Amino acid sequence: MGFTYLMCGSWNTQGVIGKVPRFFMPAHENPKSQIKSRQRVADHGEVFTNPREVNAMLDLVRNESFRLDSRFLEPACGDGNFLIEILRRKLSLLQDLKSQTEWEFQSLIAVGSCYGIDILPDNAEACRTRLEEYILSQHPASERLPVDSPYLLSLRYMLRKNIVCGDALTYRTAEDKPITFCEWTPIAGSMQFSRRDFQFDFLVTQSHQYSLFDEQGEVQSFDEPVKAYPPEHYTQLYRYDL
C-alpha cells in the first residue's frame, strides 16, 4: 500500500504541523477566519490554510486529484479542507452515471482513497461528518436513503477507518495504539472491495522492497500487511467488524 501524495497544512514556529481549514463553510462561520481560538493556536499550532492555497496546491497534482483511485493522505487534516476538495474533484467524475448502484460503488472508491490524521478528536469527527454530508449532497437519491441504508453504514465505516484521531509524528492513535490504515481495492466486475491493513509507521519509515534479495544476496521477505480480509460487497463493508 502506498499514498500518491502527502498533503499537509502550515507549520508553526515550533515545527508543529498546522491544521487545515474549512473550504465549504456553514453560513454562520467567517470564511476569512484562519483560527478557531488563540488557545488552540498556542496549544496545537492550529492555523487554517486559505482555501485559495488549497486549490493552488492541488492544481500542482491536478491529474492525480481527478483520479478516483489515487490515494491522498493529509497528516494534519483538521476538519478536512484538503480532503473535501479532493473528494469534490473525484466525485465530479461521476456526474454522468445513470445507475445509483454504480454511483455508490464508484463513490466508495473515491472515499476509500482519502485518508486523514488529526491530533484533536473534534477535528477528526468534524472531518468525517463534513465528508459524509458532502457525499450525501451529491448522491443521486439521497432523499430516499434510510438512515440504516447498507450504503450509508458502509460509507460511515470507511470514513471511521480512513480518518483517524492520532499524532502523525509519533504514528500513534489517541488511544496510544499504532495508527493503522485500510487499503481498499475495488475488484473489477464484482462491486466488491478487498481490504488489507497496514501500519502507518511502516508505510512512512520503511523503504519498499523491489528485489527478492538484500544487498548481501540473502533472501528477504516481501512487505506484508498487518491483516488481510476476504472481499466484501460495497454495501457490506461495515460487517468487517461485526
DRENPA-3360 file (N, C-alpha, C; in nm, 2 decimals, always signed):
BEGIN
1 = MGFTYLMC = +0.08/-0.12/+0.00/+0.00/+0.00/+0.00/+0.09/+0.12/+0.00 ~ +0.05/+0.22/-0.08/+0.12/+0.35/-0.08/+0.03/+0.46/-0.10 ~ +0.07/+0.58/-0.07/-0.01/+0.70/-0.09/+0.05/+0.78/-0.21 ~ -0.03/+0.83/-0.29/+0.01/+0.90/-0.41/+0.08/+1.03/-0.36 ~ +0.02/+1.11/-0.27/+0.07/+1.23/-0.22/+0.04/+1.25/-0.08 ~ +0.14/+1.32/-0.01/+0.11/+1.36/+0.13/+0.09/+1.51/+0.12 ~ -0.03/+1.55/+0.17/-0.06/+1.69/+0.18/-0.06/+1.74/+0.32 ~ -0.01/+1.85/+0.35/-0.01/+1.90/+0.49/-0.03/+2.05/+0.50;
9 = GSWNTQGV = -0.08/+2.09/+0.61/-0.11/+2.23/+0.64/+0.02/+2.31/+0.67 ~ +0.00/+2.43/+0.73/+0.11/+2.51/+0.76/+0.18/+2.46/+0.89 ~ +0.31/+2.50/+0.90/+0.38/+2.47/+1.02/+0.40/+2.60/+1.11 ~ +0.38/+2.58/+1.24/+0.40/+2.69/+1.33/+0.55/+2.71/+1.36 ~ +0.58/+2.81/+1.44/+0.72/+2.83/+1.47/+0.79/+2.73/+1.55 ~ +0.71/+2.64/+1.62/+0.77/+2.53/+1.69/+0.78/+2.40/+1.61 ~ +0.74/+2.41/+1.48/+0.76/+2.29/+1.39/+0.64/+2.20/+1.41 ~ +0.53/+2.24/+1.47/+0.41/+2.15/+1.48/+0.33/+2.16/+1.36;
17 = IGKVPRFF = +0.29/+2.05/+1.30/+0.21/+2.05/+1.18/+0.08/+2.13/+1.21 ~ +0.05/+2.23/+1.12/-0.07/+2.31/+1.14/-0.19/+2.23/+1.09 ~ -0.31/+2.28/+1.12/-0.43/+2.22/+1.08/-0.49/+2.28/+0.96 ~ -0.58/+2.21/+0.89/-0.63/+2.26/+0.77/-0.77/+2.31/+0.79 ~ -0.81/+2.42/+0.71/-0.93/+2.49/+0.74/-1.05/+2.43/+0.67 ~ -1.17/+2.49/+0.69/-1.29/+2.45/+0.61/-1.28/+2.52/+0.48 ~ -1.33/+2.45/+0.38/-1.34/+2.51/+0.24/-1.49/+2.53/+0.22 ~ -1.57/+2.43/+0.24/-1.72/+2.45/+0.23/-1.77/+2.49/+0.38;
25 = MPAHENPK = -1.79/+2.61/+0.40/-1.82/+2.66/+0.54/-1.97/+2.68/+0.56 ~ -2.02/+2.65/+0.68/-2.16/+2.69/+0.71/-2.17/+2.84/+0.71 ~ -2.29/+2.88/+0.68/-2.32/+3.03/+0.67/-2.28/+3.11/+0.79 ~ -2.29/+3.05/+0.91/-2.26/+3.12/+1.03/-2.11/+3.14/+1.06 ~ -2.02/+3.07/+0.98/-1.88/+3.08/+1.01/-1.82/+3.19/+0.92 ~ -1.72/+3.25/+0.97/-1.65/+3.36/+0.90/-1.55/+3.30/+0.80 ~ -1.57/+3.30/+0.67/-1.48/+3.24/+0.58/-1.34/+3.30/+0.58 ~ -1.32/+3.42/+0.64/-1.19/+3.48/+0.64/-1.11/+3.44/+0.77;
33 = SQIKSRQR = -1.17/+3.38/+0.86/-1.11/+3.34/+0.99/-1.02/+3.22/+0.96 ~ -0.89/+3.23/+1.01/-0.80/+3.12/+0.99/-0.77/+3.05/+1.12 ~ -0.84/+3.08/+1.23/-0.82/+3.01/+1.36/-0.95/+2.99/+1.42 ~ -0.96/+2.89/+1.51/-1.08/+2.87/+1.59/-1.07/+2.95/+1.72 ~ -0.95/+2.95/+1.78/-0.92/+3.02/+1.90/-0.77/+3.04/+1.92 ~ -0.73/+3.14/+1.99/-0.59/+3.16/+2.01/-0.53/+3.05/+2.10 ~ -0.61/+3.00/+2.19/-0.57/+2.89/+2.28/-0.53/+2.77/+2.19 ~ -0.61/+2.74/+2.09/-0.58/+2.62/+2.01/-0.46/+2.64/+1.92;
41 = VADHGEVF = -0.43/+2.77/+1.89/-0.31/+2.80/+1.81/-0.19/+2.78/+1.91 ~ -0.20/+2.83/+2.03/-0.09/+2.81/+2.13/-0.07/+2.67/+2.16 ~ -0.17/+2.59/+2.18/-0.16/+2.45/+2.22/-0.12/+2.36/+2.11 ~ -0.17/+2.38/+1.99/-0.16/+2.28/+1.88/-0.11/+2.34/+1.75 ~ -0.08/+2.46/+1.74/-0.04/+2.52/+1.62/-0.14/+2.52/+1.51 ~ -0.27/+2.53/+1.55/-0.38/+2.51/+1.46/-0.41/+2.65/+1.39 ~ -0.36/+2.66/+1.27/-0.38/+2.77/+1.18/-0.43/+2.72/+1.05 ~ -0.55/+2.77/+1.01/-0.61/+2.72/+0.89/-0.54/+2.77/+0.76;
49 = TNPREVNA = -0.54/+2.69/+0.66/-0.49/+2.72/+0.53/-0.60/+2.79/+0.45 ~ -0.56/+2.90/+0.37/-0.65/+2.97/+0.29/-0.71/+2.88/+0.18 ~ -0.84/+2.88/+0.16/-0.89/+2.79/+0.05/-0.83/+2.81/-0.09 ~ -0.79/+2.93/-0.11/-0.72/+2.96/-0.24/-0.59/+2.88/-0.25 ~ -0.52/+2.87/-0.14/-0.39/+2.80/-0.14/-0.42/+2.65/-0.15 ~ -0.53/+2.60/-0.09/-0.56/+2.46/-0.10/-0.57/+2.42/-0.25 ~ -0.65/+2.50/-0.32/-0.67/+2.47/-0.46/-0.55/+2.48/-0.55 ~ -0.47/+2.58/-0.51/-0.34/+2.60/-0.58/-0.25/+2.48/-0.56;
57 = MLDLVRNE = -0.24/+2.43/-0.44/-0.16/+2.31/-0.42/-0.21/+2.19/-0.49 ~ -0.34/+2.17/-0.49/-0.40/+2.05/-0.55/-0.38/+2.06/-0.71 ~ -0.38/+2.19/-0.76/-0.36/+2.20/-0.90/-0.22/+2.16/-0.95 ~ -0.13/+2.16/-0.85/+0.01/+2.11/-0.89/+0.00/+1.96/-0.92 ~ -0.09/+1.89/-0.87/-0.11/+1.75/-0.90/-0.25/+1.73/-0.95 ~ -0.29/+1.81/-1.04/-0.43/+1.81/-1.09/-0.47/+1.68/-1.14 ~ -0.39/+1.62/-1.23/-0.44/+1.49/-1.29/-0.46/+1.38/-1.18 ~ -0.38/+1.38/-1.08/-0.40/+1.28/-0.97/-0.52/+1.31/-0.89;
65 = SFRLDSRF = -0.55/+1.44/-0.87/-0.66/+1.48/-0.78/-0.80/+1.45/-0.85 ~ -0.79/+1.43/-0.98/-0.91/+1.39/-1.06/-0.91/+1.25/-1.10 ~ -0.84/+1.17/-1.02/-0.83/+1.02/-1.05/-0.90/+0.95/-0.93 ~ -1.00/+0.87/-0.96/-1.08/+0.81/-0.85/-0.99/+0.73/-0.75 ~ -0.90/+0.65/-0.79/-0.83/+0.56/-0.70/-0.69/+0.61/-0.66 ~ -0.66/+0.74/-0.69/-0.53/+0.80/-0.64/-0.54/+0.83/-0.50 ~ -0.45/+0.77/-0.41/-0.46/+0.78/-0.27/-0.39/+0.91/-0.22 ~ -0.46/+0.98/-0.13/-0.41/+1.10/-0.07/-0.42/+1.09/+0.08;
73 = LEPACGDG = -0.31/+1.12/+0.15/-0.31/+1.13/+0.29/-0.28/+1.27/+0.34 ~ -0.37/+1.33/+0.43/-0.34/+1.45/+0.49/-0.31/+1.43/+0.64 ~ -0.18/+1.44/+0.68/-0.14/+1.40/+0.81/-0.18/+1.51/+0.92 ~ -0.23/+1.62/+0.88/-0.28/+1.72/+0.98/-0.41/+1.77/+0.92 ~ -0.52/+1.69/+0.91/-0.63/+1.71/+0.83/-0.73/+1.82/+0.88 ~ -0.72/+1.85/+1.01/-0.81/+1.95/+1.07/-0.95/+1.89/+1.05 ~ -1.04/+1.98/+1.00/-1.18/+1.94/+0.97/-1.20/+1.91/+0.82 ~ -1.09/+1.90/+0.75/-1.10/+1.84/+0.62/-1.09/+1.93/+0.50;
81 = NFLIEILR = -1.02/+2.04/+0.51/-1.02/+2.13/+0.39/-0.96/+2.07/+0.27 ~ -0.84/+2.01/+0.28/-0.78/+1.94/+0.16/-0.87/+1.82/+0.12 ~ -0.91/+1.74/+0.21/-0.99/+1.62/+0.18/-1.12/+1.65/+0.11 ~ -1.19/+1.76/+0.15/-1.32/+1.79/+0.09/-1.30/+1.83/-0.05 ~ -1.19/+1.90/-0.08/-1.17/+1.95/-0.22/-1.12/+1.83/-0.31 ~ -1.04/+1.74/-0.25/-1.00/+1.62/-0.32/-1.12/+1.54/-0.36 ~ -1.21/+1.52/-0.26/-1.33/+1.44/-0.28/-1.43/+1.51/-0.38 ~ -1.44/+1.64/-0.37/-1.52/+1.71/-0.47/-1.47/+1.69/-0.61;
89 = RKLSLLQD = -1.34/+1.69/-0.63/-1.28/+1.67/-0.76/-1.31/+1.52/-0.81 ~ -1.29/+1.43/-0.72/-1.31/+1.29/-0.76/-1.46/+1.26/-0.79 ~ -1.55/+1.31/-0.71/-1.69/+1.29/-0.73/-1.75/+1.36/-0.85 ~ -1.68/+1.46/-0.90/-1.72/+1.53/-1.02/-1.71/+1.44/-1.14 ~ -1.63/+1.33/-1.13/-1.62/+1.23/-1.24/-1.74/+1.14/-1.25 ~ -1.83/+1.15/-1.15/-1.94/+1.06/-1.15/-2.07/+1.12/-1.20 ~ -2.07/+1.25/-1.24/-2.19/+1.32/-1.27/-2.27/+1.26/-1.38 ~ -2.21/+1.19/-1.47/-2.29/+1.13/-1.58/-2.34/+0.99/-1.56;
97 = LKSQTEWE = -2.31/+0.93/-1.44/-2.35/+0.79/-1.42/-2.50/+0.79/-1.40 ~ -2.57/+0.70/-1.46/-2.72/+0.68/-1.45/-2.76/+0.58/-1.34 ~ -2.67/+0.49/-1.31/-2.71/+0.38/-1.22/-2.67/+0.42/-1.08 ~ -2.77/+0.42/-0.99/-2.74/+0.45/-0.85/-2.64/+0.35/-0.79 ~ -2.65/+0.23/-0.82/-2.56/+0.12/-0.77/-2.42/+0.15/-0.81 ~ -2.40/+0.19/-0.94/-2.27/+0.22/-0.99/-2.21/+0.34/-0.93 ~ -2.30/+0.45/-0.91/-2.26/+0.57/-0.84/-2.21/+0.54/-0.70 ~ -2.28/+0.46/-0.63/-2.24/+0.43/-0.49/-2.11/+0.36/-0.48;
105 = FQSLIAVG = -2.09/+0.26/-0.57/-1.97/+0.18/-0.57/-1.85/+0.27/-0.61 ~ -1.87/+0.35/-0.71/-1.76/+0.44/-0.75/-1.73/+0.55/-0.65 ~ -1.83/+0.60/-0.58/-1.81/+0.70/-0.47/-1.73/+0.64/-0.36 ~ -1.75/+0.51/-0.33/-1.67/+0.45/-0.22/-1.52/+0.43/-0.27 ~ -1.50/+0.41/-0.40/-1.36/+0.41/-0.45/-1.30/+0.54/-0.41 ~ -1.37/+0.65/-0.44/-1.32/+0.78/-0.41/-1.29/+0.80/-0.26 ~ -1.39/+0.77/-0.18/-1.38/+0.79/-0.04/-1.26/+0.70/+0.02 ~ -1.25/+0.58/-0.03/-1.15/+0.49/+0.02/-1.01/+0.53/-0.02;
113 = SCYGIDIL = -1.00/+0.63/-0.10/-0.86/+0.68/-0.14/-0.82/+0.80/-0.06 ~ -0.91/+0.85/+0.03/-0.88/+0.97/+0.10/-0.86/+0.94/+0.25 ~ -0.74/+0.98/+0.30/-0.70/+0.94/+0.44/-0.66/+1.07/+0.51 ~ -0.69/+1.07/+0.64/-0.66/+1.19/+0.72/-0.62/+1.15/+0.87 ~ -0.53/+1.23/+0.93/-0.50/+1.21/+1.07/-0.51/+1.35/+1.13 ~ -0.57/+1.36/+1.25/-0.56/+1.48/+1.33/-0.55/+1.45/+1.47 ~ -0.48/+1.53/+1.54/-0.45/+1.51/+1.68/-0.56/+1.55/+1.77 ~ -0.66/+1.63/+1.72/-0.77/+1.67/+1.80/-0.90/+1.59/+1.77;
121 = PDNAEACR = -0.96/+1.53/+1.87/-1.08/+1.45/+1.84/-1.19/+1.52/+1.77 ~ -1.22/+1.65/+1.81/-1.33/+1.72/+1.75/-1.30/+1.75/+1.60 ~ -1.18/+1.77/+1.57/-1.14/+1.79/+1.43/-1.16/+1.66/+1.34 ~ -1.12/+1.55/+1.40/-1.13/+1.42/+1.33/-1.28/+1.39/+1.30 ~ -1.36/+1.41/+1.40/-1.51/+1.39/+1.39/-1.57/+1.48/+1.30 ~ -1.53/+1.61/+1.30/-1.59/+1.71/+1.21/-1.55/+1.68/+1.07 ~ -1.43/+1.63/+1.05/-1.39/+1.59/+0.91/-1.47/+1.48/+0.86 ~ -1.50/+1.38/+0.94/-1.58/+1.27/+0.89/-1.72/+1.31/+0.86;
129 = TRLEEYIL = -1.78/+1.39/+0.95/-1.91/+1.45/+0.92/-1.92/+1.53/+0.80 ~ -1.82/+1.61/+0.78/-1.82/+1.70/+0.66/-1.81/+1.63/+0.53 ~ -1.72/+1.53/+0.53/-1.71/+1.45/+0.41/-1.84/+1.37/+0.38 ~ -1.90/+1.31/+0.49/-2.03/+1.24/+0.47/-2.14/+1.33/+0.42 ~ -2.15/+1.45/+0.47/-2.25/+1.54/+0.43/-2.23/+1.58/+0.28 ~ -2.11/+1.60/+0.24/-2.09/+1.64/+0.10/-2.12/+1.52/+0.01 ~ -2.08/+1.40/+0.05/-2.11/+1.28/-0.04/-2.26/+1.27/-0.05 ~ -2.34/+1.28/+0.06/-2.48/+1.27/+0.05/-2.55/+1.38/-0.03;
137 = SQHPASER = -2.48/+1.50/-0.03/-2.54/+1.60/-0.11/-2.53/+1.58/-0.26 ~ -2.43/+1.49/-0.29/-2.41/+1.45/-0.43/-2.48/+1.32/-0.47 ~ -2.53/+1.25/-0.37/-2.59/+1.12/-0.40/-2.71/+1.13/-0.49 ~ -2.73/+1.05/-0.59/-2.84/+1.07/-0.68/-2.98/+1.05/-0.62 ~ -2.98/+0.98/-0.50/-3.11/+0.95/-0.44/-3.10/+0.97/-0.29 ~ -3.03/+1.07/-0.25/-3.01/+1.09/-0.10/-3.13/+1.11/-0.02 ~ -3.23/+1.17/-0.08/-3.36/+1.20/-0.01/-3.43/+1.07/+0.02 ~ -3.40/+0.96/-0.05/-3.47/+0.83/-0.03/-3.38/+0.73/+0.05;
145 = LPVDSPYL = -3.27/+0.77/+0.09/-3.18/+0.68/+0.16/-3.22/+0.67/+0.31 ~ -3.26/+0.55/+0.36/-3.29/+0.54/+0.50/-3.16/+0.55/+0.59 ~ -3.18/+0.59/+0.71/-3.06/+0.61/+0.80/-2.98/+0.48/+0.82 ~ -3.05/+0.37/+0.80/-2.98/+0.24/+0.82/-2.95/+0.17/+0.68 ~ -2.94/+0.26/+0.58/-2.91/+0.21/+0.45/-2.77/+0.14/+0.45 ~ -2.76/+0.02/+0.39/-2.63/-0.05/+0.39/-2.52/+0.04/+0.33 ~ -2.55/+0.11/+0.22/-2.45/+0.20/+0.17/-2.41/+0.30/+0.27 ~ -2.50/+0.36/+0.34/-2.46/+0.47/+0.44/-2.38/+0.41/+0.55;
153 = LSLRYMLR = -2.42/+0.29/+0.60/-2.34/+0.22/+0.70/-2.20/+0.19/+0.66 ~ -2.18/+0.15/+0.53/-2.05/+0.12/+0.48/-1.97/+0.25/+0.46 ~ -2.04/+0.35/+0.41/-1.97/+0.48/+0.40/-1.92/+0.53/+0.53 ~ -2.00/+0.53/+0.64/-1.95/+0.57/+0.77/-1.84/+0.49/+0.82 ~ -1.85/+0.36/+0.80/-1.75/+0.27/+0.84/-1.61/+0.30/+0.78 ~ -1.62/+0.32/+0.65/-1.50/+0.36/+0.57/-1.44/+0.49/+0.62 ~ -1.52/+0.59/+0.65/-1.47/+0.72/+0.70/-1.41/+0.70/+0.84 ~ -1.47/+0.62/+0.92/-1.41/+0.59/+1.06/-1.27/+0.53/+1.04;
161 = KNIVCGDA = -1.25/+0.44/+0.95/-1.13/+0.37/+0.93/-1.02/+0.47/+0.86 ~ -1.07/+0.56/+0.78/-0.97/+0.64/+0.70/-0.94/+0.77/+0.77 ~ -1.03/+0.82/+0.85/-1.00/+0.95/+0.92/-0.97/+0.92/+1.07 ~ -0.85/+0.93/+1.11/-0.80/+0.88/+1.24/-0.77/+0.99/+1.33 ~ -0.81/+0.98/+1.46/-0.76/+1.07/+1.56/-0.63/+1.02/+1.62 ~ -0.52/+1.09/+1.59/-0.39/+1.05/+1.64/-0.28/+1.15/+1.61 ~ -0.16/+1.11/+1.63/-0.04/+1.20/+1.61/+0.04/+1.15/+1.50 ~ +0.05/+1.22/+1.39/+0.12/+1.17/+1.27/+0.27/+1.17/+1.29;
169 = LTYRTAED = +0.32/+1.25/+1.40/+0.46/+1.25/+1.43/+0.51/+1.13/+1.51 ~ +0.42/+1.07/+1.59/+0.45/+0.95/+1.67/+0.39/+0.83/+1.61 ~ +0.30/+0.84/+1.51/+0.24/+0.73/+1.45/+0.15/+0.65/+1.54 ~ +0.09/+0.72/+1.64/+0.01/+0.66/+1.74/-0.13/+0.72/+1.74 ~ -0.23/+0.65/+1.77/-0.37/+0.70/+1.79/-0.38/+0.77/+1.92 ~ -0.50/+0.83/+1.94/-0.53/+0.89/+2.07/-0.53/+0.79/+2.18 ~ -0.56/+0.66/+2.15/-0.56/+0.56/+2.25/-0.42/+0.49/+2.27 ~ -0.32/+0.56/+2.20/-0.18/+0.52/+2.21/-0.16/+0.38/+2.15;
177 = KPITFCEW = -0.23/+0.35/+2.04/-0.21/+0.23/+1.96/-0.15/+0.27/+1.83 ~ -0.08/+0.18/+1.76/-0.03/+0.22/+1.63/-0.14/+0.26/+1.53 ~ -0.12/+0.37/+1.46/-0.21/+0.41/+1.35/-0.21/+0.30/+1.24 ~ -0.33/+0.25/+1.21/-0.34/+0.15/+1.10/-0.44/+0.20/+1.00 ~ -0.40/+0.19/+0.87/-0.49/+0.23/+0.76/-0.53/+0.11/+0.68 ~ -0.65/+0.12/+0.63/-0.70/+0.01/+0.54/-0.67/+0.05/+0.39 ~ -0.62/-0.05/+0.32/-0.61/-0.04/+0.18/-0.74/-0.10/+0.11 ~ -0.82/-0.01/+0.05/-0.94/-0.06/-0.01/-0.92/-0.07/-0.16;
185 = TPIAGSMQ = -0.93/-0.19/-0.21/-0.91/-0.22/-0.35/-1.03/-0.27/-0.42 ~ -1.09/-0.19/-0.51/-1.21/-0.24/-0.58/-1.18/-0.36/-0.67 ~ -1.27/-0.45/-0.67/-1.25/-0.57/-0.76/-1.34/-0.56/-0.88 ~ -1.27/-0.55/-0.99/-1.35/-0.51/-1.12/-1.45/-0.62/-1.15 ~ -1.57/-0.57/-1.18/-1.68/-0.65/-1.23/-1.76/-0.72/-1.11 ~ -1.73/-0.68/-0.99/-1.79/-0.76/-0.88/-1.86/-0.67/-0.78 ~ -1.84/-0.54/-0.78/-1.90/-0.45/-0.68/-1.85/-0.48/-0.54 ~ -1.73/-0.54/-0.54/-1.67/-0.57/-0.41/-1.54/-0.50/-0.39;
193 = FSRRDFQF = -1.50/-0.49/-0.26/-1.37/-0.44/-0.22/-1.29/-0.55/-0.15 ~ -1.16/-0.55/-0.17/-1.07/-0.63/-0.09/-1.01/-0.53/+0.01 ~ -0.97/-0.58/+0.13/-0.92/-0.49/+0.23/-0.79/-0.55/+0.29 ~ -0.69/-0.47/+0.30/-0.57/-0.51/+0.37/-0.53/-0.39/+0.46 ~ -0.48/-0.42/+0.58/-0.45/-0.32/+0.68/-0.30/-0.31/+0.69 ~ -0.25/-0.18/+0.70/-0.10/-0.16/+0.71/-0.08/-0.06/+0.82 ~ +0.03/-0.07/+0.90/+0.06/+0.03/+1.00/+0.12/+0.15/+0.93 ~ +0.08/+0.27/+0.98/+0.12/+0.39/+0.92/+0.27/+0.41/+0.93;
201 = DFLVTQSH = +0.33/+0.37/+1.05/+0.48/+0.39/+1.06/+0.56/+0.31/+0.96 ~ +0.51/+0.19/+0.92/+0.57/+0.11/+0.82/+0.56/+0.18/+0.69 ~ +0.45/+0.23/+0.65/+0.43/+0.30/+0.52/+0.52/+0.42/+0.51 ~ +0.54/+0.49/+0.62/+0.62/+0.61/+0.61/+0.77/+0.59/+0.63 ~ +0.81/+0.50/+0.72/+0.95/+0.49/+0.75/+1.03/+0.38/+0.68 ~ +0.96/+0.28/+0.63/+1.03/+0.17/+0.57/+1.04/+0.19/+0.42 ~ +1.16/+0.15/+0.37/+1.18/+0.15/+0.23/+1.11/+0.03/+0.17 ~ +1.04/+0.05/+0.06/+0.97/-0.06/+0.00/+1.06/-0.15/-0.09;
209 = QYSLFDEQ = +1.03/-0.27/-0.09/+1.12/-0.37/-0.15/+1.08/-0.41/-0.29 ~ +1.18/-0.41/-0.37/+1.16/-0.45/-0.51/+1.24/-0.57/-0.56 ~ +1.32/-0.63/-0.47/+1.40/-0.74/-0.50/+1.38/-0.86/-0.41 ~ +1.40/-0.98/-0.46/+1.40/-1.10/-0.38/+1.51/-1.11/-0.28 ~ +1.62/-1.03/-0.31/+1.74/-1.05/-0.23/+1.79/-0.91/-0.17 ~ +1.85/-0.91/-0.05/+1.90/-0.79/+0.00/+2.04/-0.76/-0.05 ~ +2.11/-0.66/+0.00/+2.24/-0.62/-0.05/+2.35/-0.73/-0.03 ~ +2.33/-0.82/+0.06/+2.42/-0.92/+0.09/+2.39/-1.05/+0.01;
217 = GEVQSFDE = +2.28/-1.04/-0.07/+2.24/-1.16/-0.15/+2.16/-1.26/-0.08 ~ +2.11/-1.22/+0.04/+2.03/-1.31/+0.12/+1.88/-1.29/+0.08 ~ +1.81/-1.40/+0.08/+1.66/-1.40/+0.05/+1.59/-1.31/+0.16 ~ +1.51/-1.22/+0.11/+1.43/-1.14/+0.21/+1.28/-1.16/+0.18 ~ +1.20/-1.13/+0.29/+1.06/-1.15/+0.28/+1.00/-1.02/+0.22 ~ +0.89/-1.04/+0.15/+0.82/-0.92/+0.09/+0.73/-0.85/+0.20 ~ +0.70/-0.73/+0.17/+0.62/-0.65/+0.26/+0.48/-0.72/+0.28 ~ +0.44/-0.73/+0.41/+0.32/-0.79/+0.44/+0.23/-0.70/+0.51;
225 = PVKAYPPE = +0.10/-0.70/+0.49/+0.00/-0.62/+0.57/-0.01/-0.68/+0.71 ~ -0.06/-0.59/+0.80/-0.09/-0.64/+0.93/-0.20/-0.75/+0.93 ~ -0.30/-0.73/+0.84/-0.40/-0.83/+0.83/-0.47/-0.81/+0.69 ~ -0.52/-0.92/+0.63/-0.59/-0.92/+0.51/-0.72/-0.98/+0.53 ~ -0.82/-0.93/+0.46/-0.96/-0.98/+0.48/-1.02/-1.03/+0.34 ~ -1.12/-1.11/+0.35/-1.18/-1.16/+0.23/-1.27/-1.04/+0.17 ~ -1.29/-1.05/+0.04/-1.37/-0.94/-0.03/-1.51/-0.93/+0.03 ~ -1.56/-0.81/+0.03/-1.70/-0.78/+0.07/-1.77/-0.69/-0.03;
233 = HYTQLYRY = -1.90/-0.71/-0.05/-1.98/-0.62/-0.14/-1.97/-0.48/-0.08 ~ -1.98/-0.38/-0.17/-1.96/-0.25/-0.12/-2.07/-0.21/-0.01 ~ -2.18/-0.27/-0.01/-2.29/-0.24/+0.08/-2.27/-0.31/+0.22 ~ -2.17/-0.40/+0.22/-2.15/-0.48/+0.34/-2.01/-0.46/+0.41 ~ -1.95/-0.35/+0.38/-1.82/-0.32/+0.44/-1.82/-0.31/+0.59 ~ -1.93/-0.25/+0.64/-1.95/-0.23/+0.78/-1.95/-0.36/+0.86 ~ -1.97/-0.47/+0.79/-1.98/-0.60/+0.86/-1.84/-0.66/+0.89 ~ -1.73/-0.59/+0.85/-1.60/-0.64/+0.88/-1.58/-0.64/+1.03;
241 = DL = -1.64/-0.55/+1.10/-1.62/-0.55/+1.25/-1.73/-0.62/+1.33 ~ -1.82/-0.68/+1.26/-1.93/-0.75/+1.33/-1.89/-0.89/+1.38;
% end
